[in-house]
């Protein structure tokens, strides 16, 4: 790719000069300059050599530039020592433009790094099947789905899992509400079932525990039934989990996510994975039976230097959550034999089958699930301690070169203004959500409000379009708004979600990216631009600065995506896509395209931008619409 070739050339020129001067090799950094007056790239090699040589960086920079082999310049036009000590490089723009555009138009997957094909599992969503998804859950869904999209773009075999905690106390709360508190299994007219179960039954059952503590014993009995798979409680739980999942999946599909497999916690328990893993951990010396102290009689795993031991089996013989998480992680990496049966849960909007683990015979035509080279688990930062023990257990189980990655993310809060719009009052600048007390906002409600606002704006801008087109565009804009807002922040920082900001067509938003793409399409359509001549036949001279900036930005795509892959930081993908769109809009405002003597070249640059932004939008899960 042109940009990586450019950086490599700059590095090679400096290193060859250092070798010629018989100076010590240094690990230099080639970076972009802060201003166009300084050129395009700079090297800090002089600073790295300064201390060892006892000389000023500027003197060393002059010496290095004077000893460069000018005959080997290719994409670089000149190199000069700056008085600050940096070595600055200027690009041969005609050569660079030709090389960059040639690469973009010759590669259908331009910018996607080449990778050895491996099997990758991405687990995300994993919302308790007792309620609707709230806006915080959507961050998990969107992060996981975006990571899966990136891994698929690399050509990996990707399986997307959704863990279903169908034996937990949250499901037991619903069962108790239906069996002992007289709640109906039917949702009121006009209300989604998962909203009714979470907003009404679940919240009110938790309030009932405070008034009637004796209900806690009934909850324990129901939980035992769920874990062991017997009794009326287990039968009702199976039915309500299925019904809630159907509704939850509708929300996930609306957010743009699909899955390969639903992994039921009940199947992990009933297939007795934990018993096998527990014996292996004991044999490996990973766990011990505590004698004395506060963990007396418990089976524990040693902590780190500053971390307390982790109880895996309580003194009464009951297991903690890790008894499910560790064997599940071991199954993902193929460290235990696959004992699941598999059946089809449903068909998804794309036509893709959604499978589920089953206890009975299942079907024989299922894909080969599990046994991944890399397993990525998207779970909140509050689970970090538990996930660290999962990783430690996997080492004892012999994971070898396989990787288990906990992709941790922070919570989502609502801005004071958005909370007020949704009927939630608060004194602080943002509102934290609390599920058990009913202080949260369902994802469907946020999506509906975003859709309503997008529809009004779309209709105002496109009064001549029919209703179906307006609805389609409004849904895509709402999708872009919610996905981009969930991705653009560092995943380890709390998001304060504001609906009005998310829908802004200007600034750092999903709709802004969609608008930029539609603008490029509009230019190409007006110019009737369909066929492109070979690059060498275009006039590549006399480039405007905004053309240069856009070309340089486009050429960096492979490097940017490689960094995103290495760090699993989807916010970096947002930053690059936004920079790409901003560079194009600056080029559009400054440089006449259709009515220009450089018309063909600028149309070609516009088409290159359209292709690359389309790739970025696809990775972000945002629809590229020809008009909005």
N, C-alpha and C positions, 0 to 999 in steps of 0.2 A: 504494500500500500504506500502511496506517495508520502504521507506524513511520517510513517515509520522509516521510510528510506531517507527522508530529509534529516531526521534526528540521528540516524545511524551515520550519515555522511558527516554531520557536524562533529559527532563523537570521534569518528575515524580521523578526521583532519587534525583535531587537537591531540589525539593519542600519537599519531605519527610524528607530529612536531615535537612532542615530549620525548619520544624515543630518539629522534634525531639529535636533540639537545642533551641526550643521556641523563635525563631527569627521572626521578622515581615515578612509577605508574601511580595514578590516583583515580579514585572512583568519582568521576565528575557527575554533575547533574546538568542535563540539557533541559532548559525550560523556556516557556514563552516570555518574550520581553513585555514590560508593562506599557510600552508605547510604540507606535509605528515608526516614530523618528529614530528609534534605536535598532530597527530591523525587526526580524520575526522571532529568532531564537537566540539564546545566550548560554554560555558555559561558565561554570564557577570554578574551573580547574585551577585558575591562578590563586584563588583563595585557599584551595586545598594544599597547594605547594608553598604558600607564603611562609607559614610557620617553620617548616622544615628547612627552607632555604634562607630564612632570615631576611627576606627582601619584600618590597612593597608589591601587592598584587598587580598594580598597573604595569610595573616594569616587567614582571613575568608575562603578563598578557601580551605586551608588545613583542617580547622575544618569541612567544609561541606563534603569534600571527605572522611574524616575519619569516618563520621557518616552516610554514605550511606549504605543501606541494600544490601550487595553484593550477597545475595542469590536470589535477584529479578532481577539480570542481565539476559538479554535475548539476544538481538541483540548487546548489548554493552559488550565488553570484559573487559575493564578497564576504570577507571577515575582517573585523577591525577591533582593536583594543579600546575599550571605553575607559575614561579617566577614573571611574569607580573601581576598575579592576576586572570587570566582566569582559568576556570575549563575545562580541555580537556578530550574528550572521544575517545576511540579507538573501532573500530567495530570488532565483532566476524565475520570474513569474510566468513567462511564456512556457518554459519547460515544465514547471510545476503544474500549471493549469492543465496542460495536455496530458501529463502523467496521471493526475488526479481524476480527470473526467474519463479518461480511457479506462481506469480501474473501476469507476462507478458504473459505467455502462456495459462493461464486459462481464461483470459478476452480478448474478441475480441476488446473491446474498452479500452484497458489499458491506464490509465493516464487521461481519460476523467472524470472530476468530476461528481458526481451524482447531479442532480438538479430536482426540482419540475417543471413539464411541464407547461409552460405559453405561451401566444401568444406574439410574438415579431415582430414589423415592423422595417425594415431597409430601409431607403430611401437614395439612392445615385445616382450618375451620374448627373442628372438634368441639362444637358447642353442645352443652348438655341438652338432650332431647326432651326438654320440659318447657320450652319457651321459644319465642321468636328471637332472631338475631337482633342485637342492638348495635348501635353505630360503632362501638368498640370492637365487636366481633368482626365487623366489615374490614377493619384494618388488618386483622389476621388473614381473612380470606384474600384480600387484594395483594398483600405481601406474598403469600404462598403462591397464588396464581401467577403473579409476575415472575417470581423465581422459576416456576415450572416452565413458563413461556420462554425464558432465557435459556434454560437447559435444553428445551426442545429445539430452539433455534441453533444450538451447537451441534445438533444431530444425535443427542443422547437418547437412549431408551428411557423414557420418563413415565413413572407411575405416580398418580396423585391419589393420596389416601385421606379419608375423613374418619376419625376415630369417634365411635359412638358409645358414650358412657351410659349404657342402658341398665346398669346395676347400681348406680350411685344414689345418694340420699335425695338428690333433686327429683329423680323419677319416683322415688318412694314417697316424697311429699305429695305428688299428684295422686298416686294410688290411694294414699291415706285420705285425701280430700274427697275422692269419689266413693271410697268404701265407708268412711266413718263420719264425714262432715256433710254429706248430702249434695255435693256439687254435681251438676249435670255433665255428662261427657259431650254434650252438644254445645257448640258456640252460639251465642246470640246472633240473630240475623244481622248481616252486614259486617261481622267481625271475623277475621281469620282465626282458625282454630289455635295456631301457635300463639297468637296474641292473647286469646282468651285464657289458655292454660297458664301462660307466664304472667300476664298482667293481673288476672283475677284469682285463679285457683292457687297458684304457687305463692303469690304474695300474701294472700289471706290465710293460707295454711301456716305460714311462718309466723303470722301474727297470733294465730290460735295457740301455738306452742307456749306463748307467754302467758296466756290466760288459763290454759289447761296443760300443765306440765306432764300429766299422765299420758298425753298423746305421744310423748317421746318413746315410751315402751312399745306402743303400736308401730311407730316408725321403725324401730330396731327389728321387730319381727318381720315387717314387710321387706326391709333391706336384706334380711337373711333369705327370705323367699326368692328375691331377685337374684342373689348371688348363687343360690343352689338350684334355681329353676323349678321350684315346685309351688303348689298352692294357687289360690285365687289371685293373690297379689302379682305373681309372676305372669299369669295369663293376661291380666288387665294391662300390666306394664308392657308386654310385647305388643299389644294392640295400640296403646297410646303412643309408644315410641315410634311405631311405623307411621301413624297419622301425623305426628309432629314433624318427623323427618320429611314427609312429602311437602309440607308447608315451608320448612326451612330451606329445602332445596330450590323451591321456586324463587326465594330471595337470592340465594347464591347464584342461580342461573341469570337472574336479572342483573347481578353485579358482574357477570361475565365469566364466572368460574364453573367448570365441570370437573368431574372426578372419575377415577377408574374403579375405586373400591371403597365400600363402607366396612370398616373393621369394628365389629361389635365386641364390647368388653366382656359380655356374657360368654362369648365363644372362647376368649382367651382363658377365662376361668374354667369353663367346662371341659376344655381340651387339656387341662392340667399342665399347661406350659410352666407355670410357676414351680410346681413340684420338681420338675426336671432341672430347671435353672437353679433353684435353691440348693439341691444336692450338689450340683457342679460348683456352685460358689463355696459351699462348705468344704468340698474336697480340695478346692484351690486355696483354701485358707483366707478367703475374702471376707467371710463373716465369722463371728464368734458368738458364743453364748455368754452374755454378761453375768458376772457373779458379784453381787453387792452393788451399792450405789443406786442412782435413780433409775438405771436401766436393768436392774436385777431381773433375771429370768427372760430377758429379751434377746433375740438374735439381732446383732448390730454389725454394721460395716464401719470400719475406721474412717474418720474424717481426715482433713488435711491438717497442716500445722496450726491454722487458726479456725478450724471448723470442727464442730462437735460431731460425735458419732451419729450415724443415721440408723434408727430402728427400722428393721424390715419386717420382723415378726414380733408382735407384742407378747408379753408374758402369759396372756390367756390363749395364745395360739392363733389369734386373728392377725391378718396381714394388713400392711399399710398400702398406700397408693403405688409405691415402688414395686410391690409384688405384681402389679399389672404392667407398669411402665417398662421394667427391665426385660421381662420375657417378650413384650411387644417389640422393643428395640432390637432384641436378639433375633426375632423372626424377620424383621426388616433386613437385617444384614446376613441372613442365612445361617445363623449360628445355632439354630435349632431346626429340627425337621418340620416341614410344613404339614400340620395335621388338620388344617381347615378344609371344610367342604365349601364350595362356592355356588351361589345362585344369582340370578339376575334380579335386581331390585326394581329397575325401571329403565326406560329409554329417555335420554336427555334431549334437549332442544336440537342439538346438532345431529341427532340420530345415533350418537355413541351410546353403547350399553354401559349401564352403571351396575357393577357387581357388588355383592355383599357376602360376608362370611356367613356360613350356615352350619347348623349342628347335624343335620341329616345328610343324606347322600349328595345332594347338590347336583351340578351338571358337570359333564366331562369336557366340555368344549371351552372351559375358562382359560384365560391367559395364565402364564406362570407368574404368580405374584411373589413379592418378597425377594430375598437373596440379592440385594443391591450392593453396588460398589460404594455408593454414597447415599446416606439417609439424612435428609434435612427435615428437621422438625420445627415448625413455627409455633412457638408458645411464648406467653408473656414473660417479662423479666422476673416476675415474682416466683417463677418456677425454676430459676437458675440453680439454686442449691440442689433441688431434686435432680435436675438434669445432669449436674456434675457427678452425682452418685450413679446415675444411669451409665454415664460414660466410663466411670471407674469399673463398674460391674462388667461392662462389655470388654474391657481389657482383660479381666480375669477369665472371661469366656472365650478368649482367643480371637478377637476381631482382626488382628493382624493389620494389613494395609487398608482394610475397609474404614471408611470415615463415617462418624456420627456427628452431625452438626446441630447444635441448638441455636436456631435463629430467633433471638429474643427481641421483643418489641415492647414499647411502653403503651400506656393506656390512652384513650381518647376522652377528652372533656368537651363540653359544649360551651361556646362563648355565651356571655351573659345575654346578648341580644338574641341569639338563636334559641337559647333555652326559653326566653320569654315568648318568642314566637310559637313555641311548642307547649306553652302553658306551664313551664317550670320556672318558679321564681327563686332567686338567690341573691345574696348580698355581694358575693365575690365576683371578680371579672370573668371567671369561668366556673362551670358546674361539673363536679365529679359525679359519676354514676355509681349507684349501689343497687344491685339486682334484687336482693332479698327484701329491701324496703320499698322497692318500686320507683326509685329515682334513676330513671334511665329513659332513653328514647329509642324506640324500635327502628331498625334500619329501613323497613318498608315505609314508615311515616316520613323519614328524612328523604328517601328517594321520591316519594309522591310529591313532597313540597318542592324539591328541586325540579321535578318533571313539570309541575304546574307553572313555576316561574319560567322555565326554559320554553315551555309551549307559548306562553304569553309573549315573550320576546321574539321567538321565531315567527309567530303569526304577524307581529308588528312589522318585522323586517321583510317578510315575504307574503304580503297580502294576496298575491296572485296565485299562490300555491294551494293545492287541495288539502283537505283535512288529514288524509292518510299520510301525506308527505310531512306535514307539520308534526304529526304525532311521532313518526319515525325519527325525525331529526331531534325533536325534543327529548325523546328517550335516550338517544345517543349523547346529547349534550349533558343530560343528567348523569349518565354513566361516566362520562369523562370527568365531570366535576367531582364526583365522589371518589373515583379511583385515584385521580391525581392528588387530591387533598390527603388521601390516606398514604400516599407514597412519597410526597415531596420533602417531608421532614425526615431527619435522622431517625431511624426506627427506635433508637434508644432514648428518644425524647418524647414527652407527652405532646399530643396534638390538641390544640384548641380549635375545634371545628366551627366555622362560621359559614352558613349557607349563602349569604349574600356575596361574600368574598369568593367562594368557590365557583359561582356562576359568572364572575366578571369576565368579559371578553378581552380585557386588557390585563396585563400583568402575568404573574406566575400561576396560571390556572390551566386546567384541562381544556376548557372551551377556547382559550387563546391559541392552543396548539391546533385545535380543529379549525379555527378561523384562519390560521396561517396556511394550513394545507388547502382549504377551500379557495383562498386568495390565489395560490399558485395555480390551481386547476383552472380558475377563472381566466387568468392571464393566458394560459396555454390554449384554452378553448377559444378565446377571442382572436388569438393569432392563428387559429386552425393549425396548430403545431402537432403534426403526427409523425413525420419522418425526420430522421436525423442523418446528416452527412457525416463521413469519417472526420474525426477530430482534427486531423491535419489540414482540412480544407477551410477551417474557420479562422477568422482574424483574431489572434490571441494577444495582440499588442495593446498598449495604452489602456491598461486595466484601471478602473476606478478603485479607490481604496475600499469601498464597500464590497466590490466584487472580490477583492483579495481576501477580505475578512471572512466572507461567506465560504469561499473555496477552501480556505485554511480550516475553518470550522468543520466543513463536511469531510475533509480529508482525515480528521482526527477520530473518526467514528470507531475504527477498529481498536485504537488505543484506549478510548473511553470505555468501550464495552468490555475489553479485557480487564480493566480495573474494576468494573462492576462485577464481573464474574469472580475475580480474585477475592473481593471483599464482601460479596453478597449484599451490596448496598443499593437497593432500588432507588433511593433518593438521588443517587448520582446519575441514574438514567433520566430522571426528571430534569435535573440541572442541564444535562447535555441537550435533551430535546428542546428545552426552553431556550438555550443559547442558540441552537440551530434555527428555531423559529424567529428569534429576535434578530439574528444576523440577516435572515432573508427579508424580514420586514424593513430593516434599515436599508438594505440593497434596493428593495422595491420603491421606497420613498425617495431615494437619492438618484437612482439610475433609471431613466426611461428605458423601457424594454421593447414594446411593440413598435413605437415610432422612434427608432434609434438607428444610427449607422451601424451599431453593433448588435442589431436585432437578433440575428441567428445565434450569436455567441450567448447573449443574455437569455434567450429562450432555452438554450441548451443548459445553462446554469440553473434556470428555474426548474426544468424537468429533472435535473440531478437532485435538487433540493426536494422536489415532490417525492421522488423515489425513496430518499433517505428518511424523510420525516414519516412516510408511510411505514417503513420498517420499524422506526422507533415507536410509533403509535401502536403498532401491532404488539410489540413487546410490552407496552404499558397496558394493553387491553382496551385501548381507546379506538373507536371506529373512525376510519378516514372517510369523511363525507365530502362529496364534490361541491356541496353548497350547504350553508347553514344560515 
